[in-house]
Amino acid sequence: MRRLQVTQGRRLTYRDLADIAGTSERTMSEWMRGATSPMGMNGLLNLMSALQVDDAMKVLELWRETAPQDPTSANKAQEKRK
């Protein structure tokens, strides 16, 4: 199973990433290989890349604070890592 190195020394598998994203491991693998991409991802990345880094970070921080949390995805993945 492939792993992705992320900040603070944590290692996430495609399954972990898929759980966080609320999708299947196969779909995550296709996204990571570049074979497919999530709907709207290219547009979102184009918008984010037009921002200054500090502004992009503010957008992400605001999203984390205000986005509705899906307990079956991000929270479930966090529990698995404990």
C-alpha positions in Angstrom: 0.0 0.0 0.0 1.5 3.4 -1.0 2.1 6.0 1.7 2.3 9.7 1.4 4.6 11.7 3.7 2.8 14.7 5.2 3.7 17.3 7.8 4.9 16.4 11.3 6.2 13.1 10.2 2.8 11.5 9.8 2.4 8.9 7.0 -0.9 8.4 5.3 -1.9 5.6 3.0 -4.3 6.1 0.0 -6.9 4.5 2.3 -6.4 7.2 4.9 -6.5 9.9 2.3 -9.7 8.4 0.8 -11.3 8.3 4.2 -10.5 11.9 4.8 -11.8 12.9 1.3 -14.9 10.7 1.7 -14.1 8.6 -1.4 -12.8 5.2 -2.3 -9.2 4.1 -2.1 -9.3 3.3 -5.9 -10.6 6.8 -6.7 -7.9 8.4 -4.4 -5.3 6.3 -6.2 -6.5 7.6 -9.6 -6.4 11.2 -8.4 -2.9 10.7 -7.0 -1.7 9.2 -10.3 -3.3 12.0 -12.3 -5.6 9.6 -14.2 -8.7 11.5 -13.0 -9.4 14.4 -10.8 -12.2 15.4 -8.5 -15.0 17.4 -10.1 -14.2 21.0 -9.8 -10.6 20.4 -8.5 -8.9 22.0 -11.5 -11.1 25.1 -11.2 -10.5 25.3 -7.4 -6.8 24.9 -7.9 -6.7 27.6 -10.6 -8.5 30.0 -8.2 -6.3 29.2 -5.3 -3.1 29.6 -7.4 -4.2 33.1 -8.3 -4.1 34.1 -4.6 -1.0 35.2 -2.7 0.2 32.4 -0.4 -0.9 34.3 2.7 -4.4 34.8 1.2 -4.6 31.1 0.2 -3.7 30.1 3.8 -6.4 32.4 5.1 -9.0 30.7 2.8 -7.9 27.3 4.0 -8.0 28.3 7.7 -11.5 29.8 7.2 -12.7 26.6 5.5 -11.4 24.4 8.3 -13.2 26.6 10.9 -16.5 26.9 9.1 -17.0 23.8 6.8 -19.5 21.3 7.9 -17.7 18.2 9.1 -18.7 14.8 7.8 -18.2 12.4 10.7 -17.8 9.5 8.3 -14.8 10.9 6.6 -12.3 13.2 8.3 -13.2 12.2 11.9 -13.2 8.5 11.0 -9.7 8.9 9.5 -8.4 10.7 12.5 -9.7 8.0 14.8 -7.8 5.4 12.7 -4.5 7.2 13.1 -4.7 7.4 17.0 
